[in-house]
Amino acid sequence: MGQPADSSSSQSDSLTVRDNRTGKTYTVPIKDNVVSATAFKAIVAPRKPQDREENDPEKGLRVSDKGFLNTAVIHSQITYIDGEAGVLRYRQVGYPIEQLALHSSHLETGYLLIYGALPSKAQLKLFESEVMHHSIVHADAENFFRSFRYDAHPMAMLTSAFAYLGSYYSEANPSLQGQNLFTKSDPASLANMDKQIYRLIGKATTLAAMAYRVRQGRDFVTPPSGLSYTGQFLYQMDHLGQEDYRPSPVLEKALDVLFLLHADHELNASATTVLQTGSSLVDPYSAIAAGCASLYGPLHGGANEAVIRMLISIGSPENVPAFLEAVKKREKVLSGFGHRVYKTSDPRSFIIRKTADEVFKVTGKDELLETAMALHDAAIKDDYFVSRRLAPNVDFWSGLIYRAMGFPYDFFPVLFAVPRVVGWLAHWRQMMLQEGGVKIWRPRQIYVGAAKRDYVPTEKREVVEGAKNSPIPVVHGGISKRTAMAEFKGKSKL
Ligand SMILES: CC(C)(COP(=O)(O)OP(=O)(O)OC[C@H]1O[C@@H](n2cnc3c(N)ncnc32)[C@H](O)[C@@H]1OP(=O)(O)O)[C@@H](O)C(=O)NCCC(=O)NCCS
């Protein structure tokens, strides 16, 4: 690296890069402590005979970042995380999550995330009533949910339901209405965008509750009026026709705090997926369905379910040391610990811990709590976790609360996805309205496959074998022993 030519701010806010292949020096500007990866494309070198054509240095230097460990892909005003300090703030580096959890509600926080400022009374009233007004789904949605197999995972249902929902709204589909439908920033376009936002937030609880009721073998209920966002969600899941039914205010409030904490988390895997999908200018329903699919994975939203299954497998506090030894030998993973961004503590985990106590007061303590505490206490003192800076994350405690509330384990990721719809939409809206329009997200790759080769006729081919390089015959399910033994056209087996 060379030294900056002088100390003036324009010169000093830059990077001097010397390409040792050519001896040339390049100046790359630094703005907001970021260098542009495309600036490195200007760095070219002559191709050497041993260079693969796919890695041609004459086409410019590429920047590699597997898993986006240090790549900023967007300018955002939505959420700020300082992973080193364990800080999470929503919007304009202003509102610490601890204050919002104490004073705000999920929908008010949703407003903040989407529109950028805390609302006035009238603005909040409008937003809440629009969201609630849009909670009812078309009657045909009942057939859609009934078409799943009896044991379908609720996340499979919810993911498909978001895409299904989009099929009702041709006016929200840029493929039908023109690709600049949401990027125009004119009043009609903004109003159209808001309508989809109300629909998606309003119907998220309804779709999730329908996925729940299908599994319970219950009829569906119409979303009630006059309840809070989480109140009507609980009602839709649990109401069985009782008169004047009202969900427990303690659980309603606890769920609201959990929703608020899960509302956004910067560019996590699912928000990135929403933006990646949305960058093709597809409709927001498809983009949200893609985000929902991403959240389903055990490294992301599936972790709260994995924590409970892990705690059940450990069984009791005395088995914790043996479990931790297995983790250290990499035979097991300590679910609910570790985070890509938080390296000291996850601020949400403290609020969740308090919320858990509120819930346990009315539900009774969860029998897994002791094991969870023992695991937590041992792990935070253990050098393996300390040296890798692995602290409990939001999922370590949230699963215990959901379990205490009586939700089935496979419904836990749904309870994460529903509130995250707010964050996904905030990011999607911000991208649609960003200056300079939307650029499709199309990363580069480093091709390491075979070089150009000619087609070889079957009889002259060198056979490639091995589990990773050729198809493996699989056991065919669905055929009972009796069918396997049956005769078919004179033959003894199918
Ligand atoms: C969240 C997570 C995916 C972050 O992954 P990441 O940023 O890529 O971190 P890495 O996988 O590089 O982890 C760094 C080191 O810690 C170890 N590690 C990370 N999380 C661990 C965990 N939960 N249990 C045991 N070891 C873990 C890794 O094996 C690695 O060790 P090494 O350096 O000896 O190879 C990861 O911590 C994880 O899988 N956690 C469990 C799942 C979970 O709770 N997810 C919810 C997140 S909110």
The ligand as an SDF file (V2000), in Angstrom:
LIG
                    3D

 48 50  0  0  0  0  0  0  0  0999 V2000
  -25.3100  -17.8030   13.9030 C   0  0  0  0  0  0  0  0  0  0  0  0
  -24.1540  -18.5190   13.1880 C   0  0  0  0  0  0  0  0  0  0  0  0
  -24.7270  -19.1770   11.9120 C   0  0  0  0  0  0  0  0  0  0  0  0
  -23.0720  -17.4940   12.8320 C   0  0  0  0  0  0  0  0  0  0  0  0
  -22.1670  -18.1150   12.0180 O   0  0  0  0  0  0  0  0  0  0  0  0
  -20.7880  -17.4460   11.5450 P   0  0  0  0  0  0  0  0  0  0  0  0
  -20.8100  -15.9900   11.7470 O   0  0  0  0  0  0  0  0  0  0  0  0
  -20.5330  -17.9480   10.1720 O   0  0  0  0  0  0  0  0  0  0  0  0
  -19.7330  -17.9980   12.5790 O   0  0  0  0  0  0  0  0  0  0  0  0
  -18.7730  -19.2200   12.3580 P   0  0  0  0  0  0  0  0  0  0  0  0
  -19.5520  -20.4190   11.8980 O   0  0  0  0  0  0  0  0  0  0  0  0
  -17.6440  -18.7790   11.4830 O   0  0  0  0  0  0  0  0  0  0  0  0
  -18.2510  -19.4620   13.8380 O   0  0  0  0  0  0  0  0  0  0  0  0
  -16.9650  -19.1060   14.3450 C   0  0  0  0  0  0  0  0  0  0  0  0
  -16.4660  -20.2330   15.2200 C   0  0  0  0  0  0  0  0  0  0  0  0
  -17.3860  -20.4880   16.2830 O   0  0  0  0  0  0  0  0  0  0  0  0
  -17.9210  -21.8120   16.1860 C   0  0  0  0  0  0  0  0  0  0  0  0
  -19.3670  -21.7060   16.4370 N   0  0  0  0  0  0  0  0  0  0  0  0
  -20.2150  -20.7410   15.9910 C   0  0  0  0  0  0  0  0  0  0  0  0
  -21.4450  -20.9290   16.4810 N   0  0  0  0  0  0  0  0  0  0  0  0
  -21.3780  -22.0510   17.2440 C   0  0  0  0  0  0  0  0  0  0  0  0
  -22.3370  -22.7520   18.0060 C   0  0  0  0  0  0  0  0  0  0  0  0
  -23.5980  -22.3220   18.0860 N   0  0  0  0  0  0  0  0  0  0  0  0
  -21.9600  -23.8670   18.6520 N   0  0  0  0  0  0  0  0  0  0  0  0
  -20.6700  -24.2870   18.5890 C   0  0  0  0  0  0  0  0  0  0  0  0
  -19.6820  -23.6550   17.8820 N   0  0  0  0  0  0  0  0  0  0  0  0
  -20.0560  -22.5570   17.2080 C   0  0  0  0  0  0  0  0  0  0  0  0
  -17.6310  -22.2520   14.7620 C   0  0  0  0  0  0  0  0  0  0  0  0
  -17.5390  -23.6710   14.6730 O   0  0  0  0  0  0  0  0  0  0  0  0
  -16.3260  -21.5640   14.5040 C   0  0  0  0  0  0  0  0  0  0  0  0
  -15.3150  -22.2820   15.1670 O   0  0  0  0  0  0  0  0  0  0  0  0
  -13.8350  -22.4260   14.5200 P   0  0  0  0  0  0  0  0  0  0  0  0
  -13.3520  -21.0180   14.3390 O   0  0  0  0  0  0  0  0  0  0  0  0
  -13.0680  -23.2370   15.4970 O   0  0  0  0  0  0  0  0  0  0  0  0
  -14.0510  -23.1160   13.1960 O   0  0  0  0  0  0  0  0  0  0  0  0
  -23.5400  -19.5900   14.1160 C   0  0  0  0  0  0  0  0  0  0  0  0
  -23.0540  -18.9900   15.2900 O   0  0  0  0  0  0  0  0  0  0  0  0
  -24.5140  -20.7050   14.4590 C   0  0  0  0  0  0  0  0  0  0  0  0
  -24.6380  -21.6680   13.6770 O   0  0  0  0  0  0  0  0  0  0  0  0
  -25.2370  -20.6170   15.6290 N   0  0  0  0  0  0  0  0  0  0  0  0
  -26.2420  -21.6020   15.9920 C   0  0  0  0  0  0  0  0  0  0  0  0
  -27.5240  -21.3200   15.2510 C   0  0  0  0  0  0  0  0  0  0  0  0
  -28.2730  -20.1130   15.8030 C   0  0  0  0  0  0  0  0  0  0  0  0
  -28.4480  -19.9600   17.0030 O   0  0  0  0  0  0  0  0  0  0  0  0
  -28.7250  -19.2590   14.8820 N   0  0  0  0  0  0  0  0  0  0  0  0
  -29.5400  -18.0930   15.2240 C   0  0  0  0  0  0  0  0  0  0  0  0
  -28.8350  -16.8200   14.9550 C   0  0  0  0  0  0  0  0  0  0  0  0
  -29.8170  -15.4610   15.5630 S   0  0  0  0  0  0  0  0  0  0  0  0
  1  2  1  0
  2  3  1  0
  2  4  1  0
  2 36  1  0
  4  5  1  0
  5  6  1  0
  6  7  2  0
  6  8  1  0
  6  9  1  0
  9 10  1  0
 10 11  2  0
 10 12  1  0
 10 13  1  0
 13 14  1  0
 14 15  1  0
 15 16  1  0
 15 30  1  0
 16 17  1  0
 17 18  1  0
 17 28  1  0
 18 19  1  0
 18 27  1  0
 19 20  2  0
 20 21  1  0
 21 22  1  0
 21 27  2  0
 22 23  1  0
 22 24  2  0
 24 25  1  0
 25 26  2  0
 26 27  1  0
 28 29  1  0
 28 30  1  0
 30 31  1  0
 31 32  1  0
 32 33  2  0
 32 34  1  0
 32 35  1  0
 36 37  1  0
 36 38  1  0
 38 39  2  0
 38 40  1  0
 40 41  1  0
 41 42  1  0
 42 43  1  0
 43 44  2  0
 43 45  1  0
 45 46  1  0
 46 47  1  0
 47 48  1  0
M  END
$$$$
